[in-house]
Amino acid sequence: MTARRYEFEGQRMTVAEIRAIVPVISRSAVVQHIKAGRTTRQQMLQFDPRAAMRAGGKRGRIIGGRKLYIGQGKS
């Protein structure tokens, strides 16, 4: 079985090869970044999950059987 290759900085690389370039990020995080479209070392290292959550549009939360929207969208 061959390792799956992903597009990273203009080249087709495996997760192990990407981790050699960006060693501070775990294997699973590398795959998540790639799937989210962050395909360069700089994009992966500069990603801020808290900022992404704040900008993430509407998020729903069920309180007392009623769905409440938090953030952008319905109020």
N, CA, C and O atoms as CSV, one atom per row, in Angstrom:
chain,resi,resn,atom,element,x,y,z
A,1,MET,N,N,0.845,-1.171,0.000
A,1,MET,CA,C,0.000,0.000,0.000
A,1,MET,C,C,0.897,1.242,0.000
A,1,MET,O,O,1.836,1.339,0.789
A,2,THR,N,N,0.601,2.170,-0.876
A,2,THR,CA,C,1.411,3.383,-0.950
A,2,THR,C,C,0.796,4.480,-0.095
A,2,THR,O,O,-0.414,4.517,0.127
A,3,ALA,N,N,1.647,5.360,0.373
A,3,ALA,CA,C,1.184,6.475,1.205
A,3,ALA,C,C,0.451,7.485,0.326
A,3,ALA,O,O,0.831,7.721,-0.821
A,4,ARG,N,N,-0.578,8.061,0.868
A,4,ARG,CA,C,-1.355,9.055,0.134
A,4,ARG,C,C,-0.548,10.340,-0.003
A,4,ARG,O,O,0.121,10.765,0.940
A,5,ARG,N,N,-0.613,10.952,-1.170
A,5,ARG,CA,C,0.130,12.185,-1.429
A,5,ARG,C,C,-0.834,13.358,-1.497
A,5,ARG,O,O,-1.931,13.257,-2.046
A,6,TYR,N,N,-0.400,14.467,-0.929
A,6,TYR,CA,C,-1.189,15.694,-0.905
A,6,TYR,C,C,-0.406,16.806,-1.586
A,6,TYR,O,O,0.823,16.769,-1.640
A,7,GLU,N,N,-1.126,17.795,-2.105
A,7,GLU,CA,C,-0.492,18.966,-2.703
A,7,GLU,C,C,-0.019,19.875,-1.571
A,7,GLU,O,O,-0.823,20.317,-0.749
A,8,PHE,N,N,1.291,20.154,-1.527
A,8,PHE,CA,C,1.858,21.002,-0.485
A,8,PHE,C,C,2.977,21.829,-1.086
A,8,PHE,O,O,3.964,21.284,-1.581
A,9,GLU,N,N,2.827,23.137,-1.046
A,9,GLU,CA,C,3.798,24.084,-1.593
A,9,GLU,C,C,4.188,23.736,-3.028
A,9,GLU,O,O,5.363,23.777,-3.395
A,10,GLY,N,N,3.183,23.394,-3.827
A,10,GLY,CA,C,3.404,23.129,-5.247
A,10,GLY,C,C,3.953,21.756,-5.571
A,10,GLY,O,O,4.269,21.485,-6.729
A,11,GLN,N,N,4.076,20.883,-4.590
A,11,GLN,CA,C,4.610,19.538,-4.816
A,11,GLN,C,C,3.680,18.505,-4.202
A,11,GLN,O,O,2.943,18.800,-3.260
A,12,ARG,N,N,3.718,17.293,-4.742
A,12,ARG,CA,C,2.954,16.185,-4.176
A,12,ARG,C,C,3.820,15.534,-3.108
A,12,ARG,O,O,4.906,15.035,-3.403
A,13,MET,N,N,3.335,15.538,-1.849
A,13,MET,CA,C,4.119,14.998,-0.735
A,13,MET,C,C,3.244,14.137,0.158
A,13,MET,O,O,2.023,14.288,0.193
A,14,THR,N,N,3.892,13.229,0.880
A,14,THR,CA,C,3.197,12.433,1.885
A,14,THR,C,C,3.147,13.236,3.185
A,14,THR,O,O,3.828,14.252,3.321
A,15,VAL,N,N,2.342,12.777,4.129
A,15,VAL,CA,C,2.245,13.451,5.425
A,15,VAL,C,C,3.600,13.425,6.136
A,15,VAL,O,O,3.971,14.400,6.789
A,16,ALA,N,N,4.334,12.331,6.016
A,16,ALA,CA,C,5.656,12.241,6.655
A,16,ALA,C,C,6.610,13.283,6.078
A,16,ALA,O,O,7.381,13.893,6.820
A,17,GLU,N,N,6.567,13.492,4.770
A,17,GLU,CA,C,7.423,14.505,4.144
A,17,GLU,C,C,7.021,15.910,4.582
A,17,GLU,O,O,7.879,16.764,4.807
A,18,ILE,N,N,5.718,16.147,4.702
A,18,ILE,CA,C,5.233,17.458,5.158
A,18,ILE,C,C,5.656,17.685,6.602
A,18,ILE,O,O,6.067,18.790,6.959
A,19,ARG,N,N,5.561,16.652,7.438
A,19,ARG,CA,C,5.971,16.786,8.845
A,19,ARG,C,C,7.456,17.050,8.989
A,19,ARG,O,O,7.879,17.657,9.973
A,20,ALA,N,N,8.259,16.607,8.028
A,20,ALA,CA,C,9.691,16.909,8.053
A,20,ALA,C,C,9.921,18.407,7.836
A,20,ALA,O,O,10.894,18.968,8.342
A,21,ILE,N,N,9.028,19.049,7.087
A,21,ILE,CA,C,9.126,20.489,6.822
A,21,ILE,C,C,8.508,21.285,7.968
A,21,ILE,O,O,9.024,22.336,8.348
A,22,VAL,N,N,7.390,20.776,8.521
A,22,VAL,CA,C,6.660,21.460,9.600
A,22,VAL,C,C,6.572,20.501,10.792
A,22,VAL,O,O,5.503,19.945,11.044
A,23,PRO,N,N,7.666,20.296,11.528
A,23,PRO,CA,C,7.675,19.271,12.584
A,23,PRO,C,C,6.848,19.611,13.826
A,23,PRO,O,O,6.551,18.715,14.615
A,24,VAL,N,N,6.474,20.860,14.023
A,24,VAL,CA,C,5.732,21.233,15.234
A,24,VAL,C,C,4.252,20.879,15.148
A,24,VAL,O,O,3.530,21.017,16.135
A,25,ILE,N,N,3.793,20.427,13.991
A,25,ILE,CA,C,2.378,20.096,13.797
A,25,ILE,C,C,2.235,18.578,13.731
A,25,ILE,O,O,3.009,17.905,13.050
A,26,SER,N,N,1.240,18.042,14.443
A,26,SER,CA,C,1.030,16.589,14.482
A,26,SER,C,C,0.531,16.069,13.134
A,26,SER,O,O,0.099,16.833,12.271
A,27,ARG,N,N,0.605,14.754,12.983
A,27,ARG,CA,C,0.168,14.122,11.740
A,27,ARG,C,C,-1.297,14.418,11.454
A,27,ARG,O,O,-1.650,14.788,10.335
A,28,SER,N,N,-2.149,14.257,12.458
A,28,SER,CA,C,-3.581,14.491,12.248
A,28,SER,C,C,-3.864,15.957,11.938
A,28,SER,O,O,-4.746,16.262,11.136
A,29,ALA,N,N,-3.122,16.865,12.568
A,29,ALA,CA,C,-3.310,18.292,12.293
A,29,ALA,C,C,-2.879,18.633,10.871
A,29,ALA,O,O,-3.504,19.473,10.223
A,30,VAL,N,N,-1.822,17.995,10.377
A,30,VAL,CA,C,-1.389,18.228,8.991
A,30,VAL,C,C,-2.511,17.849,8.032
A,30,VAL,O,O,-2.820,18.601,7.108
A,31,VAL,N,N,-3.118,16.691,8.248
A,31,VAL,CA,C,-4.207,16.236,7.378
A,31,VAL,C,C,-5.387,17.205,7.456
A,31,VAL,O,O,-5.990,17.521,6.431
A,32,GLN,N,N,-5.724,17.679,8.656
A,32,GLN,CA,C,-6.824,18.640,8.801
A,32,GLN,C,C,-6.524,19.941,8.071
A,32,GLN,O,O,-7.405,20.493,7.411
A,33,HIS,N,N,-5.303,20.437,8.178
A,33,HIS,CA,C,-4.916,21.658,7.474
A,33,HIS,C,C,-5.036,21.470,5.962
A,33,HIS,O,O,-5.570,22.338,5.271
A,34,ILE,N,N,-4.548,20.355,5.452
A,34,ILE,CA,C,-4.601,20.082,4.013
A,34,ILE,C,C,-6.055,20.039,3.542
A,34,ILE,O,O,-6.394,20.636,2.520
A,35,LYS,N,N,-6.912,19.336,4.284
A,35,LYS,CA,C,-8.322,19.235,3.904
A,35,LYS,C,C,-9.018,20.589,3.948
A,35,LYS,O,O,-9.971,20.823,3.204
A,36,ALA,N,N,-8.546,21.488,4.821
A,36,ALA,CA,C,-9.135,22.828,4.932
A,36,ALA,C,C,-8.559,23.799,3.901
A,36,ALA,O,O,-8.983,24.952,3.829
A,37,GLY,N,N,-7.593,23.334,3.105
A,37,GLY,CA,C,-7.050,24.184,2.050
A,37,GLY,C,C,-5.795,24.952,2.422
A,37,GLY,O,O,-5.318,25.775,1.640
A,38,ARG,N,N,-5.257,24.697,3.601
A,38,ARG,CA,C,-4.009,25.362,3.999
A,38,ARG,C,C,-2.853,24.483,3.532
A,38,ARG,O,O,-2.495,23.508,4.193
A,39,THR,N,N,-2.271,24.841,2.382
A,39,THR,CA,C,-1.302,23.964,1.730
A,39,THR,C,C,0.108,24.537,1.680
A,39,THR,O,O,0.910,24.127,0.841
A,40,THR,N,N,0.419,25.472,2.560
A,40,THR,CA,C,1.796,25.951,2.660
A,40,THR,C,C,2.209,25.954,4.130
A,40,THR,O,O,1.369,25.973,5.030
A,41,ARG,N,N,3.504,25.935,4.345
A,41,ARG,CA,C,4.051,25.951,5.711
A,41,ARG,C,C,3.574,27.192,6.459
A,41,ARG,O,O,3.179,27.112,7.622
A,42,GLN,N,N,3.614,28.336,5.785
A,42,GLN,CA,C,3.220,29.594,6.409
A,42,GLN,C,C,1.746,29.582,6.823
A,42,GLN,O,O,1.408,30.028,7.919
A,43,GLN,N,N,0.870,29.076,5.955
A,43,GLN,CA,C,-0.557,29.013,6.291
A,43,GLN,C,C,-0.802,28.118,7.503
A,43,GLN,O,O,-1.621,28.449,8.360
A,44,MET,N,N,-0.108,27.001,7.578
A,44,MET,CA,C,-0.292,26.085,8.708
A,44,MET,C,C,0.188,26.702,10.013
A,44,MET,O,O,-0.483,26.590,11.039
A,45,LEU,N,N,1.341,27.351,9.978
A,45,LEU,CA,C,1.906,27.918,11.204
A,45,LEU,C,C,1.161,29.164,11.670
A,45,LEU,O,O,1.133,29.448,12.867
A,46,GLN,N,N,0.561,29.909,10.751
A,46,GLN,CA,C,-0.134,31.140,11.125
A,46,GLN,C,C,-1.605,30.924,11.448
A,46,GLN,O,O,-2.281,31.865,11.864
A,47,PHE,N,N,-2.117,29.714,11.270
A,47,PHE,CA,C,-3.525,29.445,11.529
A,47,PHE,C,C,-3.842,29.643,13.007
A,47,PHE,O,O,-3.159,29.100,13.876
A,48,ASP,N,N,-4.880,30.421,13.283
A,48,ASP,CA,C,-5.322,30.689,14.650
A,48,ASP,C,C,-6.733,30.122,14.817
A,48,ASP,O,O,-7.683,30.721,14.312
A,49,PRO,N,N,-6.906,28.993,15.503
A,49,PRO,CA,C,-8.229,28.387,15.617
A,49,PRO,C,C,-9.245,29.273,16.330
A,49,PRO,O,O,-10.434,29.222,16.014
A,50,ARG,N,N,-8.798,30.079,17.283
A,50,ARG,CA,C,-9.737,30.967,17.981
A,50,ARG,C,C,-10.287,32.028,17.036
A,50,ARG,O,O,-11.482,32.323,17.061
A,51,ALA,N,N,-9.428,32.600,16.208
A,51,ALA,CA,C,-9.879,33.600,15.240
A,51,ALA,C,C,-10.821,32.962,14.219
A,51,ALA,O,O,-11.800,33.582,13.802
A,52,ALA,N,N,-10.528,31.737,13.822
A,52,ALA,CA,C,-11.390,31.041,12.872
A,52,ALA,C,C,-12.767,30.789,13.476
A,52,ALA,O,O,-13.777,30.895,12.780
A,53,MET,N,N,-12.817,30.457,14.763
A,53,MET,CA,C,-14.106,30.238,15.420
A,53,MET,C,C,-14.901,31.532,15.510
A,53,MET,O,O,-16.116,31.534,15.315
A,54,ARG,N,N,-14.211,32.641,15.807
A,54,ARG,CA,C,-14.914,33.926,15.893
A,54,ARG,C,C,-15.487,34.339,14.548
A,54,ARG,O,O,-16.558,34.944,14.496
A,55,ALA,N,N,-14.801,34.026,13.466
A,55,ALA,CA,C,-15.242,34.415,12.131
A,55,ALA,C,C,-16.118,33.349,11.484
A,55,ALA,O,O,-16.486,33.479,10.317
A,56,GLY,N,N,-16.449,32.315,12.211
A,56,GLY,CA,C,-17.064,31.125,11.639
A,56,GLY,C,C,-18.528,31.176,11.289
A,56,GLY,O,O,-19.117,30.116,11.074
A,57,GLY,N,N,-19.154,32.320,11.217
A,57,GLY,CA,C,-20.566,32.336,10.865
A,57,GLY,C,C,-21.433,31.884,12.015
A,57,GLY,O,O,-21.036,31.975,13.176
A,58,LYS,N,N,-22.622,31.395,11.693
A,58,LYS,CA,C,-23.531,31.036,12.774
A,58,LYS,C,C,-23.226,29.653,13.325
A,58,LYS,O,O,-22.932,28.713,12.587
A,59,ARG,N,N,-23.304,29.563,14.612
A,59,ARG,CA,C,-23.138,28.291,15.306
A,59,ARG,C,C,-24.365,28.114,16.190
A,59,ARG,O,O,-24.772,29.042,16.889
A,60,GLY,N,N,-24.928,26.970,16.159
A,60,GLY,CA,C,-26.133,26.752,16.943
A,60,GLY,C,C,-25.861,26.067,18.256
A,60,GLY,O,O,-24.922,25.281,18.385
A,61,ARG,N,N,-26.688,26.374,19.226
A,61,ARG,CA,C,-26.576,25.726,20.523
A,61,ARG,C,C,-27.998,25.455,20.995
A,61,ARG,O,O,-28.854,26.336,20.923
A,62,ILE,N,N,-28.251,24.264,21.470
A,62,ILE,CA,C,-29.595,23.925,21.928
A,62,ILE,C,C,-29.666,24.149,23.431
A,62,ILE,O,O,-28.933,23.532,24.205
A,63,ILE,N,N,-30.566,25.045,23.828
A,63,ILE,CA,C,-30.777,25.344,25.242
A,63,ILE,C,C,-32.270,25.183,25.517
A,63,ILE,O,O,-33.098,25.855,24.902
A,64,GLY,N,N,-32.595,24.312,26.419
A,64,GLY,CA,C,-34.000,24.104,26.773
A,64,GLY,C,C,-34.845,23.643,25.601
A,64,GLY,O,O,-36.010,24.025,25.497
A,65,GLY,N,N,-34.286,22.832,24.720
A,65,GLY,CA,C,-35.041,22.313,23.589
A,65,GLY,C,C,-35.198,23.294,22.444
A,65,GLY,O,O,-35.846,22.974,21.448
A,66,ARG,N,N,-34.621,24.480,22.559
A,66,ARG,CA,C,-34.748,25.506,21.522
A,66,ARG,C,C,-33.373,25.792,20.935
A,66,ARG,O,O,-32.403,25.957,21.675
A,67,LYS,N,N,-33.283,25.853,19.614
A,67,LYS,CA,C,-31.992,26.106,18.983
A,67,LYS,C,C,-31.740,27.606,18.950
A,67,LYS,O,O,-32.538,28.372,18.409
A,68,LEU,N,N,-30.617,28.017,19.539
A,68,LEU,CA,C,-30.223,29.420,19.542
A,68,LEU,C,C,-29.007,29.571,18.647
A,68,LEU,O,O,-28.101,28.738,18.674
A,69,TYR,N,N,-28.987,30.623,17.861
A,69,TYR,CA,C,-27.856,30.873,16.978
A,69,TYR,C,C,-26.937,31.891,17.612
A,69,TYR,O,O,-27.385,32.902,18.154
A,70,ILE,N,N,-25.652,31.618,17.540
A,70,ILE,CA,C,-24.644,32.487,18.143
A,70,ILE,C,C,-23.732,32.965,17.021
A,70,ILE,O,O,-23.337,32.170,16.168
A,71,GLY,N,N,-23.399,34.223,17.009
A,71,GLY,CA,C,-22.525,34.756,15.960
A,71,GLY,C,C,-23.343,35.384,14.861
A,71,GLY,O,O,-24.403,35.955,15.119
A,72,GLN,N,N,-22.866,35.288,13.641
A,72,GLN,CA,C,-23.555,35.891,12.513
A,72,GLN,C,C,-24.777,35.070,12.158
A,72,GLN,O,O,-24.873,33.899,12.528
A,73,GLY,N,N,-25.698,35.667,11.454
A,73,GLY,CA,C,-26.873,34.930,11.007
A,73,GLY,C,C,-28.087,35.286,11.833
A,73,GLY,O,O,-28.245,36.431,12.255
A,74,LYS,N,N,-28.949,34.306,12.066
A,74,LYS,CA,C,-30.190,34.541,12.806
A,74,LYS,C,C,-29.899,34.988,14.228
A,74,LYS,O,O,-28.890,34.602,14.818
A,75,SER,N,N,-30.778,35.792,14.764
A,75,SER,CA,C,-30.621,36.204,16.165
A,75,SER,C,C,-31.865,35.878,16.951
A,75,SER,O,O,-31.926,36.149,18.151
